[in-house]
């Protein structure tokens, strides 16, 4: 069996045997022993609040783009959203597609004379 980067394996046995196997195979430590922050209540509440604010502002008549821009600025200002790492989650192909399509929609269509 070939184990590749990113594979998740389930091991069963004595803890000493598993630790020896992990060290021999140069694997990452088990998930429960890693110091990984999965959920932060503070970040979750701030995110939900920013989303609720954006929806409320757009319902009150503010342009939806500005409403969600305010929400993103709140997330960046409270350091809930890391400004540098957020670019890794952007689907750039979709951004380019929507940008190209919207520039086509913005042009006035020719009117036959």
FENBELUR-V55349 format. One record per backbone hydrogen bond with DSSP energy under -1.0 kcal/mol. CO is the residue of the C=O (numbers start at 1). NH is the residue of the N-H. E is the energy in kcal/mol with one decimal. If there is no record, write none. Layout:
{{CO/NH/E} {CO/NH/E}}
This chain:
{{4/7/-2.0} {14/18/-2.5} {15/19/-2.5} {16/20/-2.2} {17/21/-2.4} {18/22/-2.7} {19/23/-2.1} {20/24/-2.5} {21/25/-2.4} {22/27/-2.3} {30/33/-1.6} {31/34/-1.1} {34/36/-1.4} {40/44/-2.6} {41/45/-2.6} {42/46/-2.4} {43/47/-2.4} {44/48/-2.5} {45/49/-2.4} {46/50/-2.5} {47/51/-2.4} {48/52/-2.6} {49/53/-2.5} {50/54/-2.3} {51/55/-2.4} {52/56/-2.6} {53/57/-2.9} {54/58/-2.2} {55/59/-2.1} {56/60/-1.7} {57/62/-2.3} {63/67/-2.3} {64/68/-2.2} {65/69/-1.7} {66/70/-2.2} {67/71/-1.6} {68/72/-2.3} {69/73/-2.4} {70/74/-2.1} {71/75/-2.1} {72/76/-2.4} {73/77/-2.7} {74/78/-2.1} {75/80/-2.0} {75/81/-2.0} {76/79/-1.1} {82/86/-1.5} {85/88/-1.2} {86/89/-1.2} {90/92/-1.3} {91/95/-1.7} {92/96/-2.5} {93/97/-2.2} {94/98/-3.0} {95/99/-2.5} {96/100/-2.6} {97/101/-2.7} {98/102/-2.8} {99/103/-1.7} {100/104/-1.3} {101/105/-2.0} {102/106/-1.7}}
